[in-house]
Structure formats: C-alpha cells, structure tokens
Amino acid sequence: MFQTPEAAKMMSLLPLILLGIALPATQAIQYRKCELSQILREHGIDKDIPLPELICTMFHISGFDTQTEVNNNSNKEHGIFQISNNGWCAEKQEDVAKSVCGILCSKLLDDDITDDIVCAKKILQLPERLDYWKAHKTFCRENLDQWNC
C-alpha cells in the first residue's frame, strides 16, 4: 500500500494524538494520609491544629482528592479542603479581590495544594477552627488513632 508523505506523518503522530485524548489535561491527586500529613507539617499546620483531627476531617470531606467538588445548596465547595465559593474563593476573575483567600475556586482543584493550604489556614483562624467543616464535629473528635502517622 502506497502512502503519501503527509499520510505517513499523520500515522506517526497517531499514538501521540491518542495519548492526548486518553489523558485529561489535569489529573486529580488522591493523597494517602501519611503523605498528606507530611505535606501539612511542612507548611506548619500542625503547630496550631491537631493533625489527626485535620486529616480525619479532610478524609471525610474530600477523600484526600484534589478535584473533589460538592454542590451544597446554592454554594459549591472545592478541592481537598472543600473550600466554599461563599466568600472564600471566587468563581470569576473579577471577584477574586473580594474573596477572603484571593483565589479563583478553580485553582483549588489542581494538583498543587499549596494555595489550598494557604486558604485553609485562613479558615482555621476562625473561632470555630476545625468545626468550620461539619465532618469534624460528626466524625473527628475522638478515636483518632487511625489518623496518626
């Protein structure tokens, strides 16, 4: 079978094209609890917050998955910390400056959780601290041995 040079080039690019279709542009990371504990320690979160309680809470709100999104009535919660678009992050670029964390909500869904941690630290400064997340009250106040690393 005879192929033109153009057809041969297209055939050689076919595997790359198929790979591009098969892999999404951004992939979620699903952390393991000890891996996540270490990252949070490196960012100093363990200085003020009992880390097993936070790890337990994060498991129950997002399953440690960076791309978790939950619709909660008229609000949407984003990322591994389930940060709400109700004042914490902005859905539109023009609203970023008005949000407490100064970030687009979509940035809370990528693999880099550094900005998520910065925003979560602001939430943890609230008087309710970990109780900002309802899962903490329900699941993460006692029997925390399984959440230690």
C-alpha positions in Angstrom: 0.0 0.0 0.0 1.4 3.3 -1.1 1.3 6.3 1.4 1.9 10.0 0.6 4.5 11.7 2.9 1.7 13.6 4.6 -0.3 10.4 5.4 2.9 8.9 6.8 3.4 11.9 9.1 -0.2 11.7 10.3 0.2 8.0 11.0 3.4 8.6 13.0 1.5 11.2 15.1 -1.4 9.0 15.8 -0.1 7.5 19.0 0.6 11.0 20.4 -2.9 12.1 19.5 -4.5 9.1 21.1 -2.4 9.6 24.3 -3.6 13.2 24.4 -7.2 12.1 24.2 -6.7 9.4 26.8 -5.1 11.6 29.5 -7.0 14.6 30.8 -5.3 18.0 30.9 -5.3 17.9 34.7 -5.3 14.8 36.8 -6.5 14.6 40.3 -4.2 13.5 43.0 -5.6 11.3 45.7 -3.2 11.5 48.6 -2.5 8.9 51.3 -3.0 10.1 54.8 0.7 10.0 55.9 1.8 11.7 52.7 -0.7 14.4 53.3 0.3 14.7 57.0 3.9 15.3 55.9 2.9 18.0 53.5 0.8 19.7 56.1 3.6 19.5 58.6 6.0 21.1 56.1 3.5 24.0 55.8 3.3 24.4 59.6 -0.3 23.5 60.0 0.5 21.0 62.9 1.7 23.9 65.1 -1.9 25.1 65.9 -4.2 22.3 64.9 -4.2 18.6 66.0 -3.1 17.0 62.7 -5.0 13.7 63.2 -8.2 15.7 63.5 -7.5 17.7 60.4 -6.5 14.5 58.4 -9.7 12.8 59.6 -11.8 15.8 58.5 -10.1 16.0 55.1 -10.8 12.3 54.5 -14.4 12.7 55.3 -14.9 15.9 53.2 -12.9 15.0 50.1 -11.4 11.6 50.4 -8.0 13.3 50.0 -8.9 14.0 46.4 -7.7 17.3 44.9 -10.5 17.6 42.4 -13.5 17.0 44.7 -16.3 19.4 44.1 -19.6 19.3 46.0 -22.7 21.4 45.4 -24.0 22.5 48.8 -27.4 24.2 48.4 -26.5 27.4 46.4 -22.8 27.1 47.2 -20.1 25.0 45.7 -17.2 23.6 47.7 -13.8 22.9 46.0 -10.8 20.8 46.4 -9.1 18.7 49.0 -10.3 21.1 51.8 -13.7 21.7 50.3 -13.4 25.5 50.3 -16.6 27.3 49.6 -17.3 29.8 46.9 -19.4 31.7 49.5 -16.7 34.4 50.1 -13.6 32.2 50.4 -12.8 31.8 46.7 -14.2 33.4 43.6 -15.9 31.7 40.6 -15.0 34.7 38.3 -11.7 36.5 37.9 -13.3 39.9 38.6 -14.4 38.7 42.0 -11.0 37.4 43.2 -10.0 40.6 45.0 -13.3 40.4 47.0 -12.7 36.8 48.2 -11.0 36.1 51.5 -8.4 33.8 50.0 -7.9 36.0 46.9 -8.1 33.0 44.6 -10.2 31.5 41.8 -12.1 28.4 43.0 -10.8 26.5 40.0 -7.2 26.9 41.4 -8.3 24.8 44.4 -8.8 21.8 42.0 -5.3 21.4 40.6 -2.5 19.2 41.8 -0.7 21.9 43.7 -2.3 22.2 47.1 0.0 25.0 48.3 -2.7 27.6 47.6 -5.3 25.4 49.2 -3.3 25.2 52.4 -2.8 29.0 52.5 -6.6 29.4 52.2 -7.3 26.6 54.8 -5.0 28.3 57.2 -7.3 31.4 57.0 -10.3 29.2 57.7 -8.5 27.7 60.7 -8.1 31.2 62.2 -11.9 31.4 62.6 -13.2 30.9 66.1 -14.7 27.6 65.1 -11.4 26.4 63.6 -11.9 22.8 62.6 -15.6 22.9 63.2 -15.9 25.0 60.1 -16.2 21.6 58.4 -19.2 19.7 59.7 -17.4 16.4 59.2 -15.1 17.4 62.0 -18.0 17.7 64.5 -19.5 14.4 63.3 -16.5 12.1 62.8 -13.3 13.6 64.0 -13.4 14.5 67.7 -12.5 11.2 69.2 -11.0 7.8 68.4 -8.3 9.4 66.2 -5.6 6.7 66.5 -6.2 5.6 62.9 -5.4 9.1 61.7 -1.9 9.3 63.2 1.2 8.8 61.1 
